[in-house]
Amino acid sequence: MTAPVLTAEEAYIGALLWLPAGAAATAAAWVGTDDIAGYHLGLIHGVIGQLATGGRDPDPASVLIAAQATGVVTGADSTRSLTLTLARLYDHRATVPASVRWYAAGVLADAVRRRTIEMTTRLAQAANTSTLTDLADLQQREAAAVTAVQARLGAVLAPAGQRRLEVAA
């Protein structure tokens, strides 16, 4: 059987599942839950962040238990779906925990692209109905949001001696 082909988001979450709590907390902080396009992946990322910040290793069983305890997942179908997703993401043939920084960079690059598209859509909609002052304010807020993600991407990709965020594997 071959390893599953994962998106950057899936590889990032899968790598987080292999890290010890301290390293997972650091790596989970690189990417905001709202940077993740996949709704369910965002939920899993949030649970991983909570576990790791609390000093618990975010292995799949811990994530499932925490998701059930906090009501993130309820019912048999949701539990089964989450279990299958966690098993797929945890597949050691698909992710390398040491590459978590590279996977995070891929997630953030995708988030920059997605947020730029969202920004242009909102600006185009507002251009026809807003005052010039409101349009300029919206443009500045939207550009600041994109710039913030770009800055996090830059921090993740910075050479080792210049990084503000480090992960100890």
TORSE-287030 format. One record per residue (C-alpha): residue number from 0; residue in three letters; x, y, z. Coordinates in Angstrom, 2 decimals, decimal comma. Example, Ala and Ser with C-alpha at 12.3 -4.5 7.8 and 13.67 -1.06 7.14 Angstrom:
<atoms>
<atom><i>0</i><aa>ALA</aa><xx>12,30</xx><yy>-4,50</yy><zz>7,80</zz></atom>
<atom><i>1</i><aa>SER</aa><xx>13,67</xx><yy>-1,06</yy><zz>7,14</zz></atom>
</atoms>
This chain:
<atoms>
<atom><i>0</i><aa>MET</aa><xx>0,00</xx><yy>0,00</yy><zz>0,00</zz></atom>
<atom><i>1</i><aa>THR</aa><xx>1,35</xx><yy>3,44</yy><zz>-0,90</zz></atom>
<atom><i>2</i><aa>ALA</aa><xx>1,39</xx><yy>6,46</yy><zz>1,37</zz></atom>
<atom><i>3</i><aa>PRO</aa><xx>-1,44</xx><yy>8,94</yy><zz>0,94</zz></atom>
<atom><i>4</i><aa>VAL</aa><xx>-0,71</xx><yy>12,15</yy><zz>-0,93</zz></atom>
<atom><i>5</i><aa>LEU</aa><xx>-1,39</xx><yy>14,99</yy><zz>1,46</zz></atom>
<atom><i>6</i><aa>THR</aa><xx>-1,94</xx><yy>18,71</yy><zz>1,07</zz></atom>
<atom><i>7</i><aa>ALA</aa><xx>0,35</xx><yy>21,08</yy><zz>2,95</zz></atom>
<atom><i>8</i><aa>GLU</aa><xx>-2,36</xx><yy>21,44</yy><zz>5,62</zz></atom>
<atom><i>9</i><aa>GLU</aa><xx>-2,70</xx><yy>17,69</yy><zz>6,04</zz></atom>
<atom><i>10</i><aa>ALA</aa><xx>1,08</xx><yy>17,14</yy><zz>6,15</zz></atom>
<atom><i>11</i><aa>TYR</aa><xx>1,47</xx><yy>19,91</yy><zz>8,74</zz></atom>
<atom><i>12</i><aa>ILE</aa><xx>-1,26</xx><yy>18,49</yy><zz>10,99</zz></atom>
<atom><i>13</i><aa>GLY</aa><xx>0,12</xx><yy>14,97</yy><zz>10,50</zz></atom>
<atom><i>14</i><aa>ALA</aa><xx>3,60</xx><yy>16,08</yy><zz>11,52</zz></atom>
<atom><i>15</i><aa>LEU</aa><xx>2,21</xx><yy>17,83</yy><zz>14,61</zz></atom>
<atom><i>16</i><aa>LEU</aa><xx>0,71</xx><yy>14,51</yy><zz>15,71</zz></atom>
<atom><i>17</i><aa>TRP</aa><xx>4,21</xx><yy>13,00</yy><zz>15,92</zz></atom>
<atom><i>18</i><aa>LEU</aa><xx>5,83</xx><yy>15,80</yy><zz>17,94</zz></atom>
<atom><i>19</i><aa>PRO</aa><xx>6,24</xx><yy>15,91</yy><zz>21,72</zz></atom>
<atom><i>20</i><aa>ALA</aa><xx>4,13</xx><yy>18,51</yy><zz>23,54</zz></atom>
<atom><i>21</i><aa>GLY</aa><xx>6,72</xx><yy>21,31</yy><zz>23,69</zz></atom>
<atom><i>22</i><aa>ALA</aa><xx>7,70</xx><yy>21,09</yy><zz>20,05</zz></atom>
<atom><i>23</i><aa>ALA</aa><xx>4,06</xx><yy>20,68</yy><zz>18,98</zz></atom>
<atom><i>24</i><aa>ALA</aa><xx>3,03</xx><yy>23,79</yy><zz>20,95</zz></atom>
<atom><i>25</i><aa>THR</aa><xx>5,75</xx><yy>25,83</yy><zz>19,25</zz></atom>
<atom><i>26</i><aa>ALA</aa><xx>4,99</xx><yy>24,50</yy><zz>15,77</zz></atom>
<atom><i>27</i><aa>ALA</aa><xx>1,21</xx><yy>24,83</yy><zz>16,24</zz></atom>
<atom><i>28</i><aa>ALA</aa><xx>1,71</xx><yy>28,53</yy><zz>17,07</zz></atom>
<atom><i>29</i><aa>TRP</aa><xx>3,28</xx><yy>29,18</yy><zz>13,66</zz></atom>
<atom><i>30</i><aa>VAL</aa><xx>-0,08</xx><yy>28,72</yy><zz>11,93</zz></atom>
<atom><i>31</i><aa>GLY</aa><xx>-3,36</xx><yy>30,18</yy><zz>13,12</zz></atom>
<atom><i>32</i><aa>THR</aa><xx>-6,44</xx><yy>28,00</yy><zz>12,97</zz></atom>
<atom><i>33</i><aa>ASP</aa><xx>-7,94</xx><yy>30,59</yy><zz>10,59</zz></atom>
<atom><i>34</i><aa>ASP</aa><xx>-4,97</xx><yy>30,06</yy><zz>8,25</zz></atom>
<atom><i>35</i><aa>ILE</aa><xx>-6,23</xx><yy>26,54</yy><zz>7,58</zz></atom>
<atom><i>36</i><aa>ALA</aa><xx>-8,86</xx><yy>26,30</yy><zz>4,84</zz></atom>
<atom><i>37</i><aa>GLY</aa><xx>-10,13</xx><yy>22,83</yy><zz>5,74</zz></atom>
<atom><i>38</i><aa>TYR</aa><xx>-12,78</xx><yy>23,18</yy><zz>8,45</zz></atom>
<atom><i>39</i><aa>HIS</aa><xx>-12,11</xx><yy>19,80</yy><zz>10,06</zz></atom>
<atom><i>40</i><aa>LEU</aa><xx>-8,35</xx><yy>20,28</yy><zz>9,84</zz></atom>
<atom><i>41</i><aa>GLY</aa><xx>-8,78</xx><yy>23,63</yy><zz>11,59</zz></atom>
<atom><i>42</i><aa>LEU</aa><xx>-10,68</xx><yy>21,89</yy><zz>14,39</zz></atom>
<atom><i>43</i><aa>ILE</aa><xx>-7,96</xx><yy>19,26</yy><zz>14,74</zz></atom>
<atom><i>44</i><aa>HIS</aa><xx>-5,29</xx><yy>21,98</yy><zz>14,73</zz></atom>
<atom><i>45</i><aa>GLY</aa><xx>-7,12</xx><yy>23,77</yy><zz>17,54</zz></atom>
<atom><i>46</i><aa>VAL</aa><xx>-7,29</xx><yy>20,61</yy><zz>19,65</zz></atom>
<atom><i>47</i><aa>ILE</aa><xx>-3,61</xx><yy>19,88</yy><zz>19,02</zz></atom>
<atom><i>48</i><aa>GLY</aa><xx>-2,71</xx><yy>23,41</yy><zz>20,12</zz></atom>
<atom><i>49</i><aa>GLN</aa><xx>-4,75</xx><yy>23,07</yy><zz>23,31</zz></atom>
<atom><i>50</i><aa>LEU</aa><xx>-3,24</xx><yy>19,69</yy><zz>24,18</zz></atom>
<atom><i>51</i><aa>ALA</aa><xx>0,34</xx><yy>20,73</yy><zz>23,43</zz></atom>
<atom><i>52</i><aa>THR</aa><xx>0,04</xx><yy>24,02</yy><zz>25,31</zz></atom>
<atom><i>53</i><aa>GLY</aa><xx>-1,27</xx><yy>22,02</yy><zz>28,27</zz></atom>
<atom><i>54</i><aa>GLY</aa><xx>1,79</xx><yy>19,77</yy><zz>28,17</zz></atom>
<atom><i>55</i><aa>ARG</aa><xx>0,15</xx><yy>16,74</yy><zz>26,53</zz></atom>
<atom><i>56</i><aa>ASP</aa><xx>1,61</xx><yy>15,05</yy><zz>23,47</zz></atom>
<atom><i>57</i><aa>PRO</aa><xx>-0,92</xx><yy>15,45</yy><zz>20,63</zz></atom>
<atom><i>58</i><aa>ASP</aa><xx>-1,00</xx><yy>11,84</yy><zz>19,44</zz></atom>
<atom><i>59</i><aa>PRO</aa><xx>-4,19</xx><yy>10,74</yy><zz>17,60</zz></atom>
<atom><i>60</i><aa>ALA</aa><xx>-5,76</xx><yy>9,03</yy><zz>20,62</zz></atom>
<atom><i>61</i><aa>SER</aa><xx>-5,21</xx><yy>12,12</yy><zz>22,80</zz></atom>
<atom><i>62</i><aa>VAL</aa><xx>-6,67</xx><yy>14,35</yy><zz>20,10</zz></atom>
<atom><i>63</i><aa>LEU</aa><xx>-9,74</xx><yy>12,12</yy><zz>19,76</zz></atom>
<atom><i>64</i><aa>ILE</aa><xx>-10,28</xx><yy>12,00</yy><zz>23,53</zz></atom>
<atom><i>65</i><aa>ALA</aa><xx>-9,89</xx><yy>15,78</yy><zz>23,85</zz></atom>
<atom><i>66</i><aa>ALA</aa><xx>-12,18</xx><yy>16,42</yy><zz>20,88</zz></atom>
<atom><i>67</i><aa>GLN</aa><xx>-14,88</xx><yy>14,26</yy><zz>22,45</zz></atom>
<atom><i>68</i><aa>ALA</aa><xx>-14,40</xx><yy>15,75</yy><zz>25,92</zz></atom>
<atom><i>69</i><aa>THR</aa><xx>-14,73</xx><yy>19,32</yy><zz>24,66</zz></atom>
<atom><i>70</i><aa>GLY</aa><xx>-17,63</xx><yy>18,59</yy><zz>22,31</zz></atom>
<atom><i>71</i><aa>VAL</aa><xx>-15,64</xx><yy>19,30</yy><zz>19,14</zz></atom>
<atom><i>72</i><aa>VAL</aa><xx>-16,86</xx><yy>15,93</yy><zz>17,92</zz></atom>
<atom><i>73</i><aa>THR</aa><xx>-20,10</xx><yy>14,25</yy><zz>19,01</zz></atom>
<atom><i>74</i><aa>GLY</aa><xx>-21,96</xx><yy>11,21</yy><zz>17,79</zz></atom>
<atom><i>75</i><aa>ALA</aa><xx>-20,86</xx><yy>7,98</yy><zz>16,21</zz></atom>
<atom><i>76</i><aa>ASP</aa><xx>-20,51</xx><yy>9,25</yy><zz>12,63</zz></atom>
<atom><i>77</i><aa>SER</aa><xx>-18,44</xx><yy>12,28</yy><zz>13,60</zz></atom>
<atom><i>78</i><aa>THR</aa><xx>-16,25</xx><yy>10,19</yy><zz>15,89</zz></atom>
<atom><i>79</i><aa>ARG</aa><xx>-15,67</xx><yy>7,61</yy><zz>13,16</zz></atom>
<atom><i>80</i><aa>SER</aa><xx>-14,85</xx><yy>10,35</yy><zz>10,62</zz></atom>
<atom><i>81</i><aa>LEU</aa><xx>-12,38</xx><yy>12,02</yy><zz>12,99</zz></atom>
<atom><i>82</i><aa>THR</aa><xx>-10,79</xx><yy>8,67</yy><zz>13,83</zz></atom>
<atom><i>83</i><aa>LEU</aa><xx>-10,26</xx><yy>7,85</yy><zz>10,15</zz></atom>
<atom><i>84</i><aa>THR</aa><xx>-8,89</xx><yy>11,34</yy><zz>9,44</zz></atom>
<atom><i>85</i><aa>LEU</aa><xx>-6,44</xx><yy>11,13</yy><zz>12,37</zz></atom>
<atom><i>86</i><aa>ALA</aa><xx>-5,29</xx><yy>7,67</yy><zz>11,26</zz></atom>
<atom><i>87</i><aa>ARG</aa><xx>-4,66</xx><yy>8,92</yy><zz>7,72</zz></atom>
<atom><i>88</i><aa>LEU</aa><xx>-2,81</xx><yy>12,02</yy><zz>8,92</zz></atom>
<atom><i>89</i><aa>TYR</aa><xx>-0,69</xx><yy>9,97</yy><zz>11,35</zz></atom>
<atom><i>90</i><aa>ASP</aa><xx>0,56</xx><yy>7,66</yy><zz>8,59</zz></atom>
<atom><i>91</i><aa>HIS</aa><xx>4,34</xx><yy>7,72</yy><zz>9,04</zz></atom>
<atom><i>92</i><aa>ARG</aa><xx>4,85</xx><yy>7,19</yy><zz>5,31</zz></atom>
<atom><i>93</i><aa>ALA</aa><xx>3,16</xx><yy>10,50</yy><zz>4,52</zz></atom>
<atom><i>94</i><aa>THR</aa><xx>4,80</xx><yy>13,00</yy><zz>6,86</zz></atom>
<atom><i>95</i><aa>VAL</aa><xx>8,18</xx><yy>13,60</yy><zz>8,45</zz></atom>
<atom><i>96</i><aa>PRO</aa><xx>8,00</xx><yy>15,43</yy><zz>11,79</zz></atom>
<atom><i>97</i><aa>ALA</aa><xx>11,35</xx><yy>17,11</yy><zz>11,08</zz></atom>
<atom><i>98</i><aa>SER</aa><xx>9,71</xx><yy>18,77</yy><zz>8,05</zz></atom>
<atom><i>99</i><aa>VAL</aa><xx>6,97</xx><yy>20,44</yy><zz>10,10</zz></atom>
<atom><i>100</i><aa>ARG</aa><xx>8,49</xx><yy>23,87</yy><zz>9,44</zz></atom>
<atom><i>101</i><aa>TRP</aa><xx>8,36</xx><yy>23,28</yy><zz>5,66</zz></atom>
<atom><i>102</i><aa>TYR</aa><xx>4,76</xx><yy>22,06</yy><zz>5,88</zz></atom>
<atom><i>103</i><aa>ALA</aa><xx>3,82</xx><yy>25,12</yy><zz>7,97</zz></atom>
<atom><i>104</i><aa>ALA</aa><xx>5,38</xx><yy>27,36</yy><zz>5,31</zz></atom>
<atom><i>105</i><aa>GLY</aa><xx>3,20</xx><yy>25,66</yy><zz>2,69</zz></atom>
<atom><i>106</i><aa>VAL</aa><xx>0,09</xx><yy>26,26</yy><zz>4,79</zz></atom>
<atom><i>107</i><aa>LEU</aa><xx>0,98</xx><yy>29,93</yy><zz>5,26</zz></atom>
<atom><i>108</i><aa>ALA</aa><xx>1,77</xx><yy>30,41</yy><zz>1,55</zz></atom>
<atom><i>109</i><aa>ASP</aa><xx>-1,64</xx><yy>28,98</yy><zz>0,71</zz></atom>
<atom><i>110</i><aa>ALA</aa><xx>-3,21</xx><yy>31,25</yy><zz>3,35</zz></atom>
<atom><i>111</i><aa>VAL</aa><xx>-1,57</xx><yy>34,33</yy><zz>1,77</zz></atom>
<atom><i>112</i><aa>ARG</aa><xx>-2,99</xx><yy>33,39</yy><zz>-1,62</zz></atom>
<atom><i>113</i><aa>ARG</aa><xx>-6,45</xx><yy>32,64</yy><zz>-0,21</zz></atom>
<atom><i>114</i><aa>ARG</aa><xx>-6,56</xx><yy>35,86</yy><zz>1,84</zz></atom>
<atom><i>115</i><aa>THR</aa><xx>-5,43</xx><yy>37,90</yy><zz>-1,16</zz></atom>
<atom><i>116</i><aa>ILE</aa><xx>-8,30</xx><yy>36,49</yy><zz>-3,20</zz></atom>
<atom><i>117</i><aa>GLU</aa><xx>-10,73</xx><yy>37,20</yy><zz>-0,34</zz></atom>
<atom><i>118</i><aa>MET</aa><xx>-9,32</xx><yy>40,74</yy><zz>-0,03</zz></atom>
<atom><i>119</i><aa>THR</aa><xx>-9,81</xx><yy>41,51</yy><zz>-3,71</zz></atom>
<atom><i>120</i><aa>THR</aa><xx>-13,34</xx><yy>40,12</yy><zz>-3,61</zz></atom>
<atom><i>121</i><aa>ARG</aa><xx>-14,30</xx><yy>42,29</yy><zz>-0,61</zz></atom>
<atom><i>122</i><aa>LEU</aa><xx>-12,67</xx><yy>45,36</yy><zz>-2,15</zz></atom>
<atom><i>123</i><aa>ALA</aa><xx>-14,45</xx><yy>44,81</yy><zz>-5,46</zz></atom>
<atom><i>124</i><aa>GLN</aa><xx>-17,78</xx><yy>44,49</yy><zz>-3,66</zz></atom>
<atom><i>125</i><aa>ALA</aa><xx>-17,15</xx><yy>47,59</yy><zz>-1,55</zz></atom>
<atom><i>126</i><aa>ALA</aa><xx>-15,89</xx><yy>49,67</yy><zz>-4,48</zz></atom>
<atom><i>127</i><aa>ASN</aa><xx>-19,41</xx><yy>50,07</yy><zz>-5,86</zz></atom>
<atom><i>128</i><aa>THR</aa><xx>-21,20</xx><yy>50,92</yy><zz>-2,63</zz></atom>
<atom><i>129</i><aa>SER</aa><xx>-18,76</xx><yy>52,45</yy><zz>-0,12</zz></atom>
<atom><i>130</i><aa>THR</aa><xx>-17,47</xx><yy>55,95</yy><zz>0,31</zz></atom>
<atom><i>131</i><aa>LEU</aa><xx>-13,86</xx><yy>56,52</yy><zz>-0,69</zz></atom>
<atom><i>132</i><aa>THR</aa><xx>-12,92</xx><yy>56,89</yy><zz>2,97</zz></atom>
<atom><i>133</i><aa>ASP</aa><xx>-14,56</xx><yy>53,59</yy><zz>3,90</zz></atom>
<atom><i>134</i><aa>LEU</aa><xx>-12,99</xx><yy>51,92</yy><zz>0,88</zz></atom>
<atom><i>135</i><aa>ALA</aa><xx>-9,53</xx><yy>53,18</yy><zz>1,85</zz></atom>
<atom><i>136</i><aa>ASP</aa><xx>-10,02</xx><yy>51,97</yy><zz>5,44</zz></atom>
<atom><i>137</i><aa>LEU</aa><xx>-11,13</xx><yy>48,55</yy><zz>4,22</zz></atom>
<atom><i>138</i><aa>GLN</aa><xx>-8,15</xx><yy>48,33</yy><zz>1,88</zz></atom>
<atom><i>139</i><aa>GLN</aa><xx>-5,74</xx><yy>49,11</yy><zz>4,73</zz></atom>
<atom><i>140</i><aa>ARG</aa><xx>-7,32</xx><yy>46,53</yy><zz>7,07</zz></atom>
<atom><i>141</i><aa>GLU</aa><xx>-7,37</xx><yy>43,85</yy><zz>4,40</zz></atom>
<atom><i>142</i><aa>ALA</aa><xx>-3,78</xx><yy>44,54</yy><zz>3,32</zz></atom>
<atom><i>143</i><aa>ALA</aa><xx>-2,66</xx><yy>44,45</yy><zz>6,98</zz></atom>
<atom><i>144</i><aa>ALA</aa><xx>-4,25</xx><yy>41,00</yy><zz>7,39</zz></atom>
<atom><i>145</i><aa>VAL</aa><xx>-2,40</xx><yy>39,67</yy><zz>4,33</zz></atom>
<atom><i>146</i><aa>THR</aa><xx>0,84</xx><yy>41,30</yy><zz>5,47</zz></atom>
<atom><i>147</i><aa>ALA</aa><xx>0,52</xx><yy>39,66</yy><zz>8,90</zz></atom>
<atom><i>148</i><aa>VAL</aa><xx>0,34</xx><yy>36,20</yy><zz>7,34</zz></atom>
<atom><i>149</i><aa>GLN</aa><xx>3,29</xx><yy>37,04</yy><zz>5,06</zz></atom>
<atom><i>150</i><aa>ALA</aa><xx>5,30</xx><yy>38,10</yy><zz>8,13</zz></atom>
<atom><i>151</i><aa>ARG</aa><xx>4,57</xx><yy>34,78</yy><zz>9,86</zz></atom>
<atom><i>152</i><aa>LEU</aa><xx>5,62</xx><yy>32,97</yy><zz>6,69</zz></atom>
<atom><i>153</i><aa>GLY</aa><xx>8,85</xx><yy>34,96</yy><zz>6,65</zz></atom>
<atom><i>154</i><aa>ALA</aa><xx>9,53</xx><yy>34,06</yy><zz>10,29</zz></atom>
<atom><i>155</i><aa>VAL</aa><xx>8,99</xx><yy>30,36</yy><zz>9,58</zz></atom>
<atom><i>156</i><aa>LEU</aa><xx>11,29</xx><yy>30,45</yy><zz>6,54</zz></atom>
<atom><i>157</i><aa>ALA</aa><xx>14,02</xx><yy>32,61</yy><zz>8,11</zz></atom>
<atom><i>158</i><aa>PRO</aa><xx>17,49</xx><yy>31,02</yy><zz>8,44</zz></atom>
<atom><i>159</i><aa>ALA</aa><xx>17,97</xx><yy>29,17</yy><zz>11,75</zz></atom>
<atom><i>160</i><aa>GLY</aa><xx>19,98</xx><yy>31,96</yy><zz>13,39</zz></atom>
<atom><i>161</i><aa>GLN</aa><xx>17,34</xx><yy>34,57</yy><zz>12,54</zz></atom>
<atom><i>162</i><aa>ARG</aa><xx>14,18</xx><yy>32,69</yy><zz>13,55</zz></atom>
<atom><i>163</i><aa>ARG</aa><xx>11,93</xx><yy>34,12</yy><zz>16,18</zz></atom>
<atom><i>164</i><aa>LEU</aa><xx>10,01</xx><yy>30,84</yy><zz>16,51</zz></atom>
<atom><i>165</i><aa>GLU</aa><xx>11,99</xx><yy>27,66</yy><zz>17,11</zz></atom>
<atom><i>166</i><aa>VAL</aa><xx>10,84</xx><yy>24,06</yy><zz>17,40</zz></atom>
<atom><i>167</i><aa>ALA</aa><xx>12,83</xx><yy>21,52</yy><zz>19,33</zz></atom>
<atom><i>168</i><aa>ALA</aa><xx>12,07</xx><yy>18,09</yy><zz>17,91</zz></atom>
</atoms>
